[in-house]
Amino acid sequence: MSELRKEYDHVQDEKARWMGISLARKYFVNQEKRYVHPFHIFGNVWYVGDNWVCVHLIDTGDGLLLIDCGNCGATAMLVQAIWEAGFNPKDVKWIVLSHGHMDHMGGANFFRRMFGTRIYLGEPDSRDYRERPELSLVHQTGNLADELFEPDYEIKDGDKLRFGNTEIQFYLVPGHTAGCIAAFFDVKDGDRTVRAGYYGGFGFNTLKKSFLDDIGDTEHKTREIYLNSLKKVRNQHVDLFLGNHCTNNDTLGRAERLKAGDRDAFIDDRAWGDYLDRKRDELLALMQDPEQN
């Protein structure tokens, strides 16, 4: 057996071993099965994510803005979705990352290197990329090519930034990560204007006792921080609730309603508050669980 073949077999064995023990393995194999044909949501907002991780495209009139850029290993699907929606990936001028986890920043390096796209990330998560990269969970992808990066702009609490014809109000809502962001902006469709709202991360995987103990939060203060973040933006008026993952706002169910002719399938001025209240109640229940407190 040649030395080259030995090296190849060794790398493949190591890859198989790592992927076999990775708890997140199911999220990084056969991702093509999660492909969703892109669709127009309302006004200048399109959906170009898959059936797990949401990605929204905003046509600002002066370039494209992506809110998140998919899971690590799913960039080819994102590029295809942008093309299929009728846009050119090279026109993506900005990517705003909801938070710093590997399932939302997968395409960042590609778009920056290929098209010069500017990357925006919450300031605390940017700091963690430098000082505590393990909190990104990027090691769970099992792919050594998945790398972190320095964002072009660190989003701060209260920032109001303009992207072409779209002005976005940002707030930091720490909890799921330290640098989660919430974003609010107007969306026009003909003579109608609605208010869109986006919350950067609802998952409880980073609030479990074992995780918090491991990262040094032995008093589990992050849970109270999360609750305060929900309260901080709970009463924002939102007509168009954009999901971070499809389960947040029943993205795929609403998409079916769009296909059936319901133009306002995503317009729901109660969805935002109802979902934030639900997450509050679920977290309070988790905090009372003797296995998790």
N, C-alpha and C positions, 0 to 999 in steps of 0.2 A: 504494500500500500504506500502511495506517495506521501510525502510530508504535507503537501497541499491538501490531500484528501483527509489526512489525520486532523489537520487544523480545522477543516470544514466540519468534520464529524464532531469534534470537540465543541465547537461553537454551537452546533445544532443541539447537542446533548445538554449543554448548559442552558440554552434557551428553553428547551423542553422541560428541564428540571424546574427552572424559575417559573415558567408559566403554569406548571403543574401545582406549585405551592402558592401561587398568588391568589389571594382571596378574591381579587377583582378580575380574574381571568375572563369571566363570561362577558365582561364589558369591552374586551379588546379583540375578540375573535369573531369572524363572520359578520362584521359590522354592516356589510352590504344588505343583509336581511332587514336592517332597520331603516333602509332608505324610504323617504317620503317624497312624493312628487311635490315640488314647490307650489304654493298658491298665494293669491293676493288676499290679504286680510282686510285692509281698509285704507283708503287714501294712498299715501306713499309707502305703506308698510307691507312687506311680503314675508312669508315664512319659507325658510330654506334649511331648516333643521331636519333631524330624523325623528323616529318615533319614541325617542328617549330624551335626547338633549335638544333644547330649543335653540335656534339661531334665527334672528330676525334681521331682515335687510330693509334699510330705509333709503329711498332714492331722494337725496337732498337737493337735487337740481344742480349740484356742483360736485358730484361724486357720490359714491355709495358708502353708507355706514353700516357695519355689521355690529349687532349686539351679541357678543360671544362668537366663537368660531369653531364650535364642535369639539368632539372628543378626540383625544390623541389617536391617530391611526385612521381618522375619518375624513381627512382633508380632501381626498379625491371626490368623495360624495358631496362635500360642500361645494367644490368647484363645479361639479356637474349640476347641482341644484341651482346655482347662480346662473349658469348658462341656460338651463331649461326654463328658468323664470323670465328669460329674455334680456338678461344683463351680461356684461363682460366682467369677469373677475378682476381684470387689471384696473377697473374703475373703482375698486374698493379702496378708498382713501383713508378710512379710519376703522379701527376695531375697538369697541368699548367692551372690556371684560367685566362680567358681573361679579366675579371673584376669581381667586387665583388657583382653583383646582384644575386638575389635568383634563377633566371631561368638558371644560369650557374654553380652554386655551389651545386646543390641538392644532389649529391652523395658523397661529400667530406668527411663528418663525417663517413659515412658508410664504405667507402674504407679505411680510416685511421684506424678505430676501428677493422675492420674485417681482413685487410690484411697488415696493417702497411704502407700503401701508404703515400708518402711524398707529401705535398701540397705546391704549389708555387702560390704566389699572388703578384700583383704590390704593392710596398711599400706604396703609398698613400692610397690605398684601405684597406690595412692591418691596417694602422693607423686609418682610419675611422671606421673599425670594433670595435676598442677599444674606440674611442672617440665620434663617431657619427653613432652608429649602425643603426639608422633609414634610413640612406642613402642606405643601402643594400636592402631595400624594403622587407625584409624577413617577416615582419609583414603581408604583403598582402597574404601570403599563407594560413592564417587561421588555421595553425597547430602549436600548442605550441611546438611540438617536433623538429621543424626546428630551429636549433641553429647555431650561428656563431662560429668562431674558430680562434685560432692563427695559421697562416701558418707556415710551417717548414722553408720556405725561402721567404724573401721579395725581389721581383724582382726590380732591380734598372735600371735606364736608361743606356743603353750601355752594359749591362751584356751579356756575351757570355758564355753559359753553355752547358755542354756535358751530354747527356743521351744515354748511350751505344754508338752505332755507329752514333748518330745524334747530331750534334752541332747546337745550335740555338742562333741566334743573337736577342736580345731583345731591344726594345725601349719603353719608356713610351709615350703614346699618350693620354693625359688627354682630357676630353670633356664629353663623355657619363658618365663616372665617373672619379674621379681624378687619379685613378690608372690603367686605361686601358693600355693594352700592345699591341704592334705590334711585330710579330715574323717572322723571315726569316730563312730558312734552305734548304739545298740541299736534293733532293730525287733522288735516283738511281733506275733505272729499266732496268736490263740487261746492255747494253753498253750506255744507255742514262742517263743523269743527268739533272734535271730541278730544278729551284729555286721556292720553295713554299713561299707564303706570307699569313699572317693572321693578321687581324685588329680586335682589341678586343671589339668594340662596336660602332655601327653606329646610334643607336636610338636617336630620338629627344624628347622622353618623358621627359628627364631630362634637356631639354633646353627650355621648355615652360615657358612663363612669370610667370604663377602661381607657378610653381615648384621652379624656381629660386628665386622668391620673398620669398617663404616659407622657403628656406634654408639660406636666408640672402644675396644672391647675387642680390641685388636690382638694380645694374647697369648692370647686365646680362653679366658680363665679361667672363663667362664660354663659351659663344658662340664664342668669339674671340679666346679663348684657343683651342676650338675644331677646328676652321679653321686653326690655326697654326699647330695643330697636323696632320691634313690632308696634309698640305704642307710639313711637316717634312719628311714624308715617301712616298710622292706621286711618286717620281722618282726612288724608289727602283725597280730593275728589278725583275719581278715576272712572272713566266710561269704558275704556279699552284696556283690560288687564292682560298683559303679555306674560306668558309663562316662562319660567327658567328651565323647568322640565315639563313635559307634556301633561303630567298628572296635575299640575298646579291649577290649570284653568280648563281642563278637558280639551286640550288643543285639537286632538284628532276628532273628537265628537263634534266640536264646533265646525271643523273643516268639512265634515259630512253635511252639516246643515247649510254651509255655504254652497256646496255642490248642488244641494236640493233647491237652491234659489233664495235662501234666507240671507240677504245682503248684510243684515245686522247681527249675524251669528255671534260675532265677537264683542258686540256692543252690549254692555251689561253693567249698569252703575252700582250694582250690589256685589258683584263677584269679588272685587278687591277686598272690601271690608269683611265679607263672609269668610274668605280664605285666611286672612290674617287672624281673625278671631279663632278659626279652627286650629291654626298652628299654635296659637296661645294656649288653647285648652289642651291640646295634645301634649305640649311641653309641660304644663302644670301637672298633668297626669303622670308623665314620665318622672318628674321630680318627686312624686309621691310613691313611686315604685320602689319597694325595698331592695330590689335587685339592681337598681340604677342610681340610688341616692347616696 
